[in-house]
């Protein structure tokens, strides 16, 4: 299986808004982690998030298994998966202990 094929199958199973526009995610393969989304605040529809209460209304769409907000905002699960995985690699490279493998 290629990396691209692996990404095509990743579905988000849980999410939670956290402080400073971070989003905690869990994927169907057990990968968990955080992504920072504050850099999107100046772009079009994402300006709605300037009211942090709007950002906190995140949910997982049961049909597409990706994150969604009111106003039609959706983020691509494949990109989020890649970002979570990259964040874990950077932390481990900085000397942190990797999280335990799941599954």
N, C-alpha and C positions, 0 to 999 in steps of 0.2 A: 504494500500500500504506500503510495507517495504521500508526502506531507500535505499536498493540496487536497487529496482525497480524504485524508484524515480530518482536515479542517471542514470540509463540506458536510461531514456527518455530526459535528459537535453541536449539541443543543444545550441551552441554558436551562437548568432545573430550579435554580433559586437565585435571588438577588436581594440586596439591601443597600439603600443609600446610607453613606457614612459622612462624617465631617469633612469639610474642605473639598466638596465635590468628588469624593471618592465613591466608587461603586464596588461592593463586594459581590462576587459571582461564584456560582458553582455550576460546573458542566457535567453532562451525563457520564463522562468517563471518570469523575471524581476530582478533577482538577478544580482547585479553589484559589481565589486570589482577588486582588484589588487592582482597579485601574483608576487613574485620575482623569476626570472629564472637565475640570475647570477651564482648560484651554479652549473649550468650545463656546464659552459664554458670550463671545463677541460675534458669533456666526448666526445669522438669520433666526430660525425658530428656537435655537438654543438660548436666546436672550430671555426667554420665559423663565429660565432657571435662575436668573438674577434674584428672584424670590425663591430662596432655598426651599420653601415649602413645596414648590412645584417640582423641584428636583427630587424631593423625598417621595413623590407619588409614583415612583418607578414600579413596574410590575413585569412579570414574564407573560408574554402572549402565549396562550396554550396552543394555538395553531402553528405559529412560526417558531416557538421556543427561543425567542430572543427578547431583549428588554425593550419596553415601550413606555411612553408617557402620553398624557393628554396632549392634544394638539397634533397628533400624528407622528411624533418623534419616535423613531426606531433606530437602534444601532445594530450593525451587522455582527452576528454571533461569531463568525469566523475571525473577524478582526479582533474582537474582544478576547477570544481564546488565544490568539497569537500574542496579544499584549500581556495577558496574565502570565503566559508561559515565559515571555521575555523578561518580565519583571522578576520572576522567580530566579531565572538564570543570573540576572544582574545582582540580586541580593546574595546568592550563593557565592558569586564571584567576589563580593565585597566581604566575605568571611562569615556570613550567616549560615547556620545549619539549615539544610533543606527540609521542607515539611515532609512528613512520612508519606510514602506512596500509599494510594488507596486502591483496593481491588486486587 
